[in-house]
Amino acid sequence: MYKAIYCMDIGLRRSQQDCIYVDGDIYMENHFCGEKYIDKDTALFAVCDGMGGLYEGEKASYFVGVNLKELDIPFSKESIEKALYEIQKRFIKSGFYNTGTTIAGVYLKGNKSIIFNAGDSRVYKITKDGIIYLSHDHSYVQRLVDSGEITQEQAFYHPAKNILEFGIGDVFQPDWENGMEPYIVEDVLQEGEYYFLCTDGVNGVLKDEEIFYLLWPNPFENIERFLKELENRKSDNYSFIIVSTV
């Protein structure tokens, strides 16, 4: 059994281009929080961030949510990869033009999980030892971090941190054709640990250690404290999902 709390907000933007997927339920609201218990063996969660500077970004992120719901995805890394490729293929045939979206998700089976992302939406794990960044951004600044040119701390303040290098959408089709792949890893969620999925409207204004400080030791109990701080700093659309086993 799993418990999830999820929230989203339009921020200071004129439209909501984030989309939340909570095991079959799709949300795209200007201001919303929900809670869900899932009493089954497997559950899939994801956040998507449509590209605000491009045409129909809100449709792009919602399209991905709808297709996650439609697809039958067995629990395996290969199946997640196949599903993301299928969604990209469907996107190209959809008629949407000059747009795209990020995606970051967790697929759980018991306490085993598959973490995946394309773009710069993120998956963290909150543990007694701190917050662990499990996904891996497809972005210009992440590439600088990976090459050792800047630190993760410097990346937070970098003026080009919003430049994406991969995602789902027609604007990313050349990257798919050139062999770029979604990031997919396996993990195990221990008792007392939580997954935290978010769009960059969250981790773009709160550092990793601040997310941990505001949510630990119980993110479900500290959600109001977290939202209050996020409201004080928000600019972009933001969305997040907190998940644990129960």
C-alpha positions as CSV (number, residue, x, y, z in Angstrom):
1,M,0.0,0.0,0.0
2,Y,1.2,3.5,-0.8
3,K,0.4,7.0,0.4
4,A,0.8,10.0,-1.8
5,I,0.3,13.7,-1.2
6,Y,0.6,16.0,-4.2
7,C,0.3,19.7,-4.9
8,M,0.6,22.1,-7.8
9,D,0.3,25.9,-8.2
10,I,0.3,28.3,-11.2
11,G,3.0,30.4,-9.5
12,L,3.4,33.8,-11.1
13,R,2.6,32.6,-14.6
14,R,-0.5,33.2,-16.6
15,S,-1.2,29.5,-17.3
16,Q,-0.5,26.2,-15.7
17,Q,1.7,24.0,-17.8
18,D,2.6,21.4,-15.2
19,C,0.8,18.1,-15.1
20,I,0.7,15.5,-12.2
21,Y,0.1,11.8,-12.8
22,V,-0.9,9.8,-9.7
23,D,-1.4,6.2,-10.6
24,G,-4.2,6.8,-13.2
25,D,-5.3,10.2,-12.0
26,I,-4.3,13.3,-14.0
27,Y,-4.2,16.8,-12.6
28,M,-3.6,20.2,-14.1
29,E,-5.0,22.8,-11.8
30,N,-4.0,26.4,-11.0
31,H,-3.9,25.7,-7.3
32,F,-4.5,22.2,-5.9
33,C,-3.5,19.7,-3.2
34,G,-4.6,16.1,-2.9
35,E,-4.0,12.9,-1.0
36,K,-4.4,9.3,-2.1
37,Y,-4.0,5.8,-0.6
38,I,-3.2,3.1,-3.2
39,D,-4.0,-0.4,-2.0
40,K,-2.3,-2.5,-4.7
41,D,1.1,-4.0,-5.5
42,T,2.3,-1.5,-8.1
43,A,1.8,2.3,-8.5
44,L,3.1,4.8,-11.0
45,F,3.7,8.5,-10.3
46,A,5.0,11.3,-12.5
47,V,5.3,15.1,-12.9
48,C,5.6,16.8,-16.2
49,D,6.5,20.4,-17.0
50,G,5.4,21.8,-20.4
51,M,7.8,24.2,-22.0
52,G,6.4,27.6,-21.1
53,G,8.2,29.6,-23.8
54,L,6.8,27.4,-26.6
55,Y,3.5,26.8,-28.3
56,E,1.0,24.6,-26.4
57,G,3.2,23.6,-23.5
58,E,0.2,22.8,-21.3
59,K,-1.1,20.4,-24.0
60,A,2.3,18.7,-24.2
61,S,2.5,17.8,-20.5
62,Y,-1.1,16.7,-20.4
63,F,-0.6,14.6,-23.4
64,V,2.1,12.6,-21.6
65,G,-0.2,12.1,-18.6
66,V,-3.0,10.8,-20.8
67,N,-0.6,8.4,-22.5
68,L,0.8,7.1,-19.3
69,K,-2.7,6.2,-18.3
70,E,-3.4,4.5,-21.6
71,L,-0.3,2.3,-21.8
72,D,0.0,-1.0,-20.1
73,I,3.5,-0.9,-18.6
74,P,5.0,-4.0,-16.9
75,F,7.3,-3.4,-14.0
76,S,10.8,-3.3,-15.5
77,K,13.4,-0.8,-16.7
78,E,12.9,-2.0,-20.3
79,S,9.2,-1.5,-20.1
80,I,9.6,2.1,-18.8
81,E,12.0,2.8,-21.6
82,K,9.7,1.3,-24.2
83,A,6.8,3.3,-22.9
84,L,8.7,6.6,-23.0
85,Y,9.8,5.9,-26.6
86,E,6.2,5.0,-27.5
87,I,4.9,8.3,-26.0
88,Q,7.5,10.2,-27.9
89,K,6.4,8.4,-31.1
90,R,2.8,9.3,-30.4
91,F,3.7,12.9,-29.7
92,I,5.3,13.3,-33.2
93,K,2.0,12.0,-34.7
94,S,-0.2,14.2,-32.5
95,G,0.0,17.4,-34.5
96,F,1.5,19.4,-31.7
97,Y,4.2,21.7,-33.1
98,N,7.2,23.5,-31.6
99,T,6.7,22.3,-28.1
100,G,7.7,19.7,-25.5
101,T,7.7,18.7,-21.9
102,T,9.8,17.2,-19.2
103,I,8.9,14.1,-17.3
104,A,10.1,12.6,-14.0
105,G,8.6,9.5,-12.4
106,V,8.7,6.6,-10.0
107,Y,7.2,3.2,-10.6
108,L,6.8,1.2,-7.4
109,K,6.3,-2.5,-6.8
110,G,6.4,-3.2,-3.1
111,N,9.5,-1.3,-1.9
112,K,11.3,-1.8,-5.2
113,S,11.2,1.1,-7.6
114,I,12.2,2.4,-11.0
115,I,13.2,6.0,-11.3
116,F,13.1,7.7,-14.6
117,N,13.3,11.2,-16.2
118,A,13.7,13.1,-19.4
119,G,14.4,16.8,-18.9
120,D,15.0,18.6,-15.7
121,S,12.1,17.6,-13.5
122,R,13.4,15.6,-10.6
123,V,13.1,12.6,-8.3
124,Y,14.6,12.7,-4.8
125,K,14.6,10.3,-1.9
126,I,14.3,11.7,1.6
127,T,16.1,9.6,4.2
128,K,17.3,9.9,7.8
129,D,20.8,10.6,6.3
130,G,19.6,13.5,4.0
131,I,18.1,14.0,0.6
132,I,19.4,12.0,-2.4
133,Y,19.1,13.2,-5.9
134,L,18.1,10.1,-7.8
135,S,17.2,11.4,-11.3
136,H,19.6,13.2,-13.6
137,D,18.8,16.4,-15.4
138,H,19.1,16.6,-19.2
139,S,20.2,20.2,-19.1
140,Y,23.1,22.5,-20.1
141,V,24.2,23.1,-16.5
142,Q,24.0,19.5,-15.5
143,R,26.4,18.8,-18.3
144,L,28.7,21.4,-16.8
145,V,28.4,19.7,-13.4
146,D,29.1,16.3,-15.0
147,S,32.2,17.5,-16.7
148,G,33.5,19.1,-13.5
149,E,33.4,22.7,-14.8
150,I,31.0,23.8,-12.0
151,T,29.7,22.4,-8.8
152,Q,26.1,21.4,-8.0
153,E,25.9,24.5,-5.7
154,Q,27.0,26.7,-8.6
155,A,24.5,25.1,-10.9
156,F,21.7,26.4,-8.6
157,Y,22.6,30.0,-9.3
158,H,23.7,29.6,-13.0
159,P,21.9,32.0,-15.3
160,A,21.4,29.2,-17.9
161,K,20.0,26.6,-15.6
162,N,16.7,26.5,-17.4
163,I,18.2,25.4,-20.8
164,L,16.9,21.9,-21.5
165,E,18.7,19.4,-23.7
166,F,16.2,16.6,-23.8
167,G,12.6,15.8,-23.1
168,I,9.4,14.6,-24.8
169,G,8.1,16.5,-27.8
170,D,8.7,17.4,-31.4
171,V,11.4,19.9,-30.4
172,F,13.5,17.0,-29.0
173,Q,13.0,14.6,-31.9
174,P,16.5,15.2,-33.2
175,D,17.9,14.2,-29.8
176,W,15.9,11.0,-29.8
177,E,17.1,10.2,-33.4
178,N,20.7,10.9,-32.3
179,G,20.5,8.3,-29.6
180,M,19.9,10.4,-26.5
181,E,18.0,8.3,-23.9
182,P,15.8,8.8,-20.8
183,Y,17.6,8.3,-17.5
184,I,16.4,5.2,-15.8
185,V,17.7,3.6,-12.6
186,E,16.4,1.1,-10.0
187,D,16.1,1.8,-6.3
188,V,14.7,0.4,-3.0
189,L,12.5,2.5,-0.6
190,Q,13.1,1.5,3.0
191,E,10.6,2.0,5.8
192,G,10.6,5.7,6.9
193,E,11.9,6.9,3.5
194,Y,10.0,9.0,1.0
195,Y,10.2,9.8,-2.7
196,F,9.8,13.4,-3.6
197,L,9.1,14.2,-7.3
198,C,9.0,17.8,-8.5
199,T,9.2,20.2,-11.4
200,D,11.8,22.9,-11.5
201,G,9.4,25.4,-10.0
202,V,10.3,23.7,-6.7
203,N,14.0,22.8,-6.9
204,G,14.7,26.0,-8.9
205,V,13.8,28.1,-5.8
206,L,14.6,25.7,-3.0
207,K,18.0,24.1,-2.6
208,D,18.1,20.3,-2.0
209,E,19.1,20.8,1.7
210,E,16.3,23.3,2.2
211,I,13.8,20.8,0.8
212,F,15.1,18.3,3.3
213,Y,15.1,20.7,6.2
214,L,11.5,21.8,5.6
215,L,10.1,18.2,5.1
216,W,12.1,16.0,7.5
217,P,11.3,13.9,9.6
218,N,7.8,13.4,8.3
219,P,7.0,15.1,4.9
220,F,3.3,14.3,5.3
221,E,3.1,16.2,8.6
222,N,5.3,19.1,7.5
223,I,3.6,19.7,4.2
224,E,2.1,23.0,5.4
225,R,5.5,24.4,6.5
226,F,6.9,23.4,3.1
227,L,4.1,25.0,1.2
228,K,4.4,28.2,3.2
229,E,8.0,28.6,2.3
230,L,7.4,27.6,-1.3
231,E,4.6,30.2,-1.6
232,N,7.0,32.9,-0.4
233,R,9.5,32.1,-3.1
234,K,7.4,30.8,-6.0
235,S,7.8,32.3,-9.5
236,D,7.2,29.5,-12.1
237,N,4.5,26.8,-12.1
238,Y,5.3,24.3,-9.4
239,S,4.2,20.7,-8.8
240,F,5.4,17.9,-6.5
241,I,4.4,14.5,-5.3
242,I,5.5,12.9,-2.0
243,V,5.2,9.1,-1.9
244,S,5.8,6.4,0.8
245,T,4.9,2.9,1.5
246,V,2.4,2.3,4.4
